[in-house]
C-alpha cells in the first residue's frame, strides 16, 4: 500500500480481476484490468499523467498555465485531476451528447467545461478543433492533443504493459482493447510484443467507427452508431499508427447489454459501455481460439459513468435496443461462428 503526496501519484498499479463466469463458460482465463481504481476513475488518468509530465520535461508547461483538451469525458477528468496536482488549471471542451455523469466529474475536479454540439470532424466547430483554437489563442494555455501526442501511448508502454506482463507472469496469449486515440492499444501492444511476439492483439470496434474498416480495406467507412463514448474514430492519428494489431472485430451495442448484465449478475462487476465492448471482444477471441488461453482486457472506467445510457431502459428503447436479452450461451455460440467476420493481419 502506498502513502502518496498527491492523487496523481496513485495512478497505475491497478489490479487484474479474473471474470469467473466467462472464464468457466469458455475454458479460458479472461481477465479485466480494473482501471476504475485510478484516482480519476478511468484508464485515461495514465495518459493524462504522462502527457503533463512530458510537457513539463519539454519546457512547454509551467505551473499556473491552463491545460486545454477536447475530450469525450474521461481524458478531461484525468487531466483535471492531474492538472490540479501539478499546479495547473484545466479547460475541457466536450461534445454535449456525452453522459452528464462525465460532465459533472470534470467540473467537480475544478476544471472549466465548455460543451459544443456534436459535429463531424471536418466541421471547424468539432470539439477537437475548438480546443485547439482556444489553446492557440492564449499564451498561458497548453493543448494536450491526446490524439497526436504520443506521450499517450508512452504511458502504456512504460507502465500498463509492464504491469500486465508481471501480473500474468508472462503467460498472456491475447490482449483485447477498443481504440479511440489508440494510445492504450498502441503502448500495450508495443511493450507486450517486445516481450513475446506471439501475443495476439485484438481490436474491438463499435458501430459508427471506421477503424475495423480501415484495417480491413485501408479506408475509414462506418455504419450505424453506438452509445459507447470516447472510442472509435474516422481518421488515422499518430497514437494509433504505433499500434501493432493482429485482429479486429466489429460488434454491435446489443451485445453490450447482454454482457454487462451477465457480468454484473454473476461476477458483481458493473461495466461501462466501453468496458463491456472490451469484454465482448475478449469473449469473441475465447470463442474462436480457446479453451486454455489467457486473455486480458480493460475495465476502462467506473460503470456508473454509463448509468444514463447503458443502464437506462428509456434511453435503450430510444435506440431500438431490446431489453429482452440473448442468453449468454447463445451469444457465445454466435461468436464461435464469427471467424469469417474477423479481420486478421495475416489472413
N, C-alpha and C positions, 0 to 999 in steps of 0.2 A: 504494500500500500504506500502511496506517495504522500508527501507533505509538500504542497506546491505554493508558490509565491503569487501566482495569478492563474485565472481559469485557463488561459492558453497553454500553460504548462501541462495540463491534464489531457490534451488532445493526443489521441493514439493509444496504443496498447489495449485495444478493445478485445473482448472475449470472442471465442468461437463456440457456437452452440450447435450441437447435433440435433437435427429435426427427426425425432424418434419415429413419428408416424410415417413420414415419407421414406425414411431410410428402411423401415421394415417392409413397406409396400414394394420397394424397388430392389431391395437387396444391396443397395449402395449405401455408403456413408455420405449423407447430404448435410453439409454444414452451412450456417449463415454467420458471417462476421457481424457482430452487433454494433454497428456504427452509431446507433442511437445513444450509446454510452458516452460519446464525446460531449463536452460541456454545452455545445450549441445544438446537440441533438441529432447531428447528421454527419455523414461521411465528408461533406463539403467543408467541415472545420479543418480538415487536413490540408486541403488546397489553400484555404484562406490563410492559414498559418504560414505555409511555405511561401506563398506569394508576398506576404508582408515582410517576412524575414529576408527574402531575397531582394525586395525593394529597398530595404534599409541597407543591405550589404552593397548594393549597386549605387547607393547615394541618391536614389530617386525619392525616397521617403525620409521625412524628418518629423519629430514629434510636433503635434499641433496641426498637421496637414489633414485634409479630408480625403478619404478613400471613396472613390465613386465606382459603382459597378451596376451593370444591367444583369438582372437575376430573375429566375423563376421562383426564388424564395430561399432555398437552403444555403446557397452561397452568400446571399445577403445577410442571413442570420449569422453564419460563421464569421464573415468579415466584420459585422457589427461587434460581435463578442471579442474577436482578436484585436480589432482596432482600438477598442477601449483599453485592452490590456497593455497596448503599446503607446498610449497617449495620443491616439488619433481619433478623428471624427469619421463618420460614415454617412454616405448618401446612397441609397439603393433606389434604382429605377426598375419597376416591375410591371409586367402586363396585369391589367385589372381583372383578369379572369382566373387568377390563381386562387388557392384556398385562402379564406380570411384568416385561418389559423397561422399561416406563414406571415401574412402582413402584420398580424398582431405581434408576433415574436420579434420581427425586425424593429418595430417601434419600442417594444418593451426593453430591448437592449440599448435604447437611447439613440438609435440611428434616425436620420431623416428619411422618409419614404415618399417617393414620387411614383404614382401609378399612371400608366398610359394605356390607351386602347390596344388590344392585340391586333397587329397588322403583319403582313408578310415582310420578310427580311429586306426585300428590295425597296420597301417604303422607308423614307428617311425618318418617319415617326416611330419606327420599330424601337423597342426598349434598348437594344444594343447600340444603335446609332444615337439615340437620345442621351444615353450615359456617356458615350464618347464625346459628344458635343459639349455637354455640361462640364466634363473634366477638362477639356481643352480650352474652355472659356475662362478659366481661373488659374492663376499661378500657384495657388495653395492647394490644388487638387491633384490627385494621382488616380489614374484609371487602372483598375486591377486587370481588366481584359482577360477574364478567365478562359475564354475560348482559344486565344492565341498565345497567352502567357504560359510557357511550358514549365514554369515552376509548379503549375497544377499537376502535371504528370510526374514531375520530380518528387513531389510529396509522397506519392505512392511507390515510386522506385526506391526511395530512401527508407520508407517506413512501413507502409501497408504490406508490400510484397514480402519483405523480410519477416514481418510478424506471421504471415500466413505460412511461410516456409518453416519457421520454427515451431508454430503451433501444430502443424501436421507432421512434424519430424521429417519433412521432405517427401512425404507419401501423399502427394496430390496428383490426381490424374486430369481433372478438369477444373478450370476457373470459368465461372459464368458471370457475365455482367451486362447490364444495359449501358448505353452511352448517350451523353449529351454533348459536353465539351470533348469527351473522350479521355479525359485525364486519368480517371480510375482504371479503365481497361488498358490504357497505354502504359502507365507506370508499372502496374502489376504484371502485365504480360512481359514487359522487357525484363523485369527482375526475375520472375519465375522461370522464364525460358533460358536465362543465363545459368540458372541452377540446373535445369533439366529441360533440354529442347523438346522432350516428348510430352511435356504438359500441354494439354489441349485447351485453347482459349475460345470460348463461345460467346458470341454477342446475341442478346435478345432484344429485338426491336419491336416497338408497338406500331399499330396502325397510325397513319398520319406522319410517320417518319420515313425518310428515304435512305437510311443507312443500309438496310438489307438489300434494297435495290442497287445501291451504289456498289456494294461488294460483289453482287451477282452480275451486273451489267456494265458498271462504270458510270451510270447515270443516276442522279437523285430523282426518283419518282415515288410518289406516295399515293396511298388510297385510304379513304376514310379518315378517322380521327380517333383520339384516345383521351381518356380522363387523366392519364399519367402526366406528371408535370416535371419539367427540367430534364427530360430525356428525349432522345430522338432529335434529328436535325435534318436540314435540307441543303447543307453545304459542307465542304471539306475544310476543316480547321486544323491549326498546327498541332494541337494536342493529339487529335485523332490520327494524324499522319504517322505518329510514332507507335500506334497500336499494332501488335502482332497477333492477328486474329486468324484462327483456323476454321471456324464455322460460324454461321449466323442463321437465326430463325426468326420469323415474324409470327407473333402470337396476339390474339385478339383480347380486348378488355373483358369479354365474358368469362374467360378462363381465370381472370384475376379474382372474380367473385368467388368461384368455386375454391380456389387455392387459399385465399385469405381466410375464408370461414373454416375450412378444414384445418388449417394450421392453428387458428385461434382455438377451435374446439378441442383439438387433440393434443396440441403442444403448449397452449396457453400463451402464444405469442401473437400480438396484434401487428400485422404487417401493413405498411403503407402501400400505395399503388405501385411505386417503382420497385419496392422490395418484393411484392407479390409477383411482378413480372420477372424479377431475377429468379425467384423460386420456381416459377413456371419453366424458365429456361433450364434450370438445373434438373427439373423433373423430366423434361424432354431429353436431355442428354443421358439421364439414367435409363429412360425407357428404351433408347436406341443403342446404348453402349454398355449397359450394366448386365448382370449384377457384379458386385465386387469392386466397383470403382469408388474413389474418394473424390467428391465434388464439393467445391467451395464457392459460395456466392455471398452477396451482401444484403443485410437488412439495412437499407440506406439511411433511414431516419426513423423518427418516432411515428408509430402508426396513427396516433391521434391527429397528425397533420393531414391525414386523408379522411377525417371524420365527415366532413361536409360533402364529400364526393363518394368515395368507395364504400362508405358505411351509411350512406344517406339514401333510403329507399325511394324518396321522391326524385332525387337527382338521377338515380339509376334508371328509373322509369322514363324520365325525360329523354334519356339517351337510348331508349329502347333496349335496355339490358334486362334480361329476365331474372327475377328473384327465385325462380324455380331452378335450383342449381343442379348441374350434372353430377352424378355420383363420381367420386374420385377414381374408382376402379375403371369407369367408362372413359374418363379423361385420360387416364394412364394408357389404356388400350388404344385410344385415338392417337396419342403421342407416339406409340410404338409403330404406327403406320406412317409417320411423317418423314421417313428417310428422303423421299424424293423432293420434299419441300425445303430441306436444309441445304444451305449453300456451304460447300466445303472448298477450302482454298486449293486442295489437291484432288479435286474431282470427287 
